[in-house]
Amino acid sequence: MRLQTGSGRHLGEENKVTAFDWHSGEVTRATPITHSYRNTQKVRRFFVAECGSDFKFDREFMGWMKSAVGKTMGDAIDEWKARKARKRPA
């Protein structure tokens, strides 16, 4: 089985996540994180809307995003919130 990416390219069996345009595509909690993931202004606005105005990308979270291919942006929101909760003083 091959998936059409919309760009004329096909993805093989090992990669079932289709390409996504991170600059102009609609980002929702259901949006899958792809190999083409980019920290665009649209993505940052999405995170701020979902996580609040104190949202910031840090190196560890950016690394998690790069390794999260196949998960969703909702998973990313949950991960960021969990990391933030672990950083809070007891």
N, C-alpha and C positions, 0 to 999 in steps of 0.2 A: 504494500500500500504506500502511495506517495501523496503528500499533501501539497496543494498549490499555495504559494505564498502571496499570490497576487502580483508578484513582480516578474512572473515568467520562470522563476526558479522553483525547483522541487526540493523538498526536504525528505531525507531518507527515513527508514524505519526507526533508526536510533534517535531521531529528533522529531517528536510529534508536535512541538510548539511552533506555530507559524510565525513568520516575521510580523512586526508591528511597527507602525510609524509613530515614534515617541514624540515627534514634534506636532503632528496634526491629528493623530488618532484620539478618540474619546477614552480617557483613562477612568476606569471604575474599579471597584473592589474585585470584580470578576476578571479584569484584564490579566492575561497570563504574562509572566515575566519571561522574556525571550532572550536569546543570545544577542540580539541587537539592542538590548536595554541601554538607555541613555538617561542621565540626570538632566532632563530638559526643564525649562521654566514651567511647562505644563505639568510635569511630574511633581515639581516642587510645590506648585499651587495645590495639587491634589493632596499631597502629604499635609500641608498646612491646614487645608479644609478638614481633613480627617483626624489629624493629631493635635491641632491647636497651633497657636502662634509661636510656641516655644520649640516647634519642630526644627531640627538641624540635622544635616547629614554629617556623620563622622566617619573616619576611615573604617572602623570595624563594621558599621552598618552598610557602608558602600561595598565592602568585601562580601558581606552576607548577600546583598542584592545581586552581585555578579555570580554568586554560587547558587542562587535560588531559581535557576531556569526551570520552568515547569510549574512553579508555585504561582500564586496570584498576587495582585497588588493588595488584596485583602489580607493575605498571609503576611505581606510586608508590613502593613499597618499594625497587625497584631504583634509582630516581632519587634517593631520599634517601640510600641507601648510597653511590652514586656521588658525590654532593655532599659527603658526609662524608669520603670518601677523598681528594677534591681539596683539602679543607681541612687535611688532616694535614701537618705540617711534614716536609720532605724529610730 
